[in-house]
């Protein structure tokens, strides 16, 4: 079937087939860049299968589920995180308390909240429910930044093998999401993770050291790393 505004057919995902119901990622279109398939559902097995192949859902209310495999990809090795002088000062003196998986539901709710610089949110109610289920299954995780006990920043994503797939972050005070991201990188490095998939390039992520990677080397690296377990203590207890 053809989707409006596209110059070639897109793959439509069946709702009840969970096995390998995605086309090769080379079928992704150029405009909009990286759009691969439409439809299906957010069943945990489908989501895990998608992430293992470098595919992720991203859509808005009123749209069918859209599946993406962009090229180039924004990625970061945890030990390559870039910490500016001002951010280093914030890490030392900002009065932040860092933790993980203490309140995943509040983190994803904060990420889904309306923002001044954006209309609406792509984190729909169905998306929130799906990632809460992934969290309960041990796949999705949050990193939280608090000040005086109040949640002021954080992020969440999916962890498979030695890869963390970042989904969204939020800040209620200056640099809180950056502090959470640096904390994530330090945790992942200690747990022997080798790659953070930042998905789409942004100036914010580039400032933290994210770089671009073409689809073929990204998927080769991904296939190797999702098959390798992280350190045993990963996501079990705070350092």
N, C-alpha and C positions, 0 to 999 in steps of 0.2 A: 504494500500500500504506500501511497505517497503522502507525505506530511506537507501542509501548506508552507510555502516559502522555500522549499528545498528543491535542489536541482536533480536529485536522484532518490530512489526509494529508500526508506528506512525500515529496519527490522522491527517487527512488532512482537513483543514478548508474550508468550502464553501465560495465563494466570495460574495454572495449576502444575506447570512443568518446572521443577526446581533444579534439575540436574545440570546441564550445561547449556541453558537456554539463552545464550548470547552468541552473536556472530563474531567472527574474528575482529579484533579491535582495529585492524587496518580498514574496516568498512566504515569507520567514523567519518562523518562529512566535514568539509572545510568551513562551512558557514551554515549554522553557528559552529564554531570550531570545536571538534571533539564529540559532537552529538552522535551516539552510536545506535540507540534503540529506544523504543517507546513502549510503555505498558507494563504488564505484569503486576507484581505486588511486592511488599516489603517483608516477606517471610524471612526469618533469620537465616535459613539455609541458603536462600537466594542471595541475601546480602553478603554472607561469608564467601559464597562462590564468586560473586562479583568482585569483591575486594582482592581475592586471591589472584584475579586476572587484571587488576588495575582499573576496574570499572566502578563507578560510584553513582548514586542517584542524586539528582539536583533539579528541583522543579518548584513551582509555586502553586498556591491554592487555585483550583479551577483548571489546572492542567493535568494531563495524564502523567504518570511517572516517566521521567526522562533519565536515560542512562548515558554516562559520559566517559570518554577516554581521550582526554586532550593531548595535543602534542604542540610544543614541548611541554614537559611536566616540570613542576616546581618541586624540588627535593632538597633535603638537607641531611647530612650526616650529623648525629648528635654532638660530636666533638668539634664540629665546625661552626657552632653557633657564635655569632658575632655580638660581643658585648661592648657597647660604646662606653665612654668615660662616665657619661651622665647615668646610663643604665646601671653600671657597676656601683655608682654611688647610691642609686635607688635600692639596689639589692642589699647593700650594707646598712643603709640608714632609713629605709622606708617604713620600718615598723611592720613589715608583712610577716604573716605566718603561712607557711606552705604545707599542703597536704594533698593526698589523692584519694579518690573513691570514697570520700566521706559523705558527699551529698551530690551524687550524679544528677538526680532529678532537678535540683535547684540550678545546677550549672547549665543544663540544656534548656531549662526554662529561661534563664537569663540570656543565653545566646539567641533564643527565639524572640525575645522581647523587641518591640519596635525601636528603631534607631533614628536619630535625627538626620543622618546622611543617607537613609535608604527608605524606599517605599515598601511596606509589607515585609514579609519574611519568607525564606525558602524552607524554614524548619516548621513544616505543617504539623498539625496535631497527629497525623498518621506517622510522620517521621519521628516525632518525639516518642510515640508509643513503641515504634520499631526499635529505636536505639536504647530505650529503657529495657526492652526485652533482651537485646544484645548485651547490655550491662549485666543483667541478671544471669545471663549465660556465661559471663566471664570474658566477653569479647570487647565490649566498649568500656572506656575508662575516662575518668575526669581528673584534672589537676585543678586545685583550688587555692586561691590567694585570699587571705583574710587579714583584716586589720581590726584590732580590738574585738575579735570574735565574729565580725561581720564579713560576709562574703562580698568582696569588692572586685574580683576578677577571676578568670579561669578559662578553661578550654576543655574540649572533649574530643575523642576520636576512637578508632578501632585498632586493636593490637592483634596481629597475626604473626606467628614466628618471631622474627627479629625486625619486623617493620611496624611502625606506628603510622596510621593513616589519620592525619589531622582533619577535623571536620569544621569546628568553629571555635571562636574565642570571644570574650567580652571583657570590658573594663568599666568600672564605675568610678574609679579614681585613676589619675594619670599613671600610665605605665604598668598597671596591675596585670594586664594580659601578657605583657612582655616579661614581667617577673615570673609569671606562671610558666611561660614558654621556656625560659632559661632553666627553671626548676625541672621541667619535663626533660629537657636535653640532658641534664646532669643525671637524672634517674635512669634514663634510657641508656646512657653510656655505661653507667655502673651495672646495668642489667644485660649488657652485651647486645643491645639493639644496634643495628648498623644504618638504618635509614628511616627518615621521616618523610612521608609523602605529603607534601603541602598542596598537592593538586594543581590549582591555578596560580600563576604568578601574580604577585601584588607588590607594590612598593614597600608595604609594611613587612612582608616576609623577606624581601630582598635585603632590607635594612638589618635583618637578623641573620643573614648569611645564606639564605636559600639561593640555589642555582637552578639552571634549566638543564633538562635531560631529555633526549629524544626517546620516542616510544620504544624502539627496539632494545636499546641497552637498558632502559628502565624495566621493561618486562623480563628481560634476562636476569637482571639483578633481583627483581621481585620473586621470580620463580625459585631462585636459589634460597633467598632469605626466609620466605614463608615456610619453607620446609625445615628450617633450623630453629630449635627451641632457644628461647632466651635463658638467662640465668634462673636458677630455681626460685630465687627470692622475688622475682618480678611480680609486682602488684600485690604482694602478700603483706608487707608491713613497711611503715615509714622508716627511713634511715635514722 
